[in-house]
């Protein structure tokens, strides 16, 4: 049996979206309203809507670097995973 943290993370995120928003479309609508005048969030949502995962990943890397975040730290803090 292989342990794949990406699969577990994807399942947890899908569960959180389902519980909070009901669907990804509902989440995207809420996020668009929340974005307001935040150009970074608006850009990320637009990239997601257009399926531009390469540029979306670059935005994520830039934010992590700027804010001194790590994927592992986020998993620990918000999803309770180590």
Helices and strands as residue ranges (DSSP letters): H 5-20, H 24-35, H 39-49, H 53-67, H 71-74, I 75-79
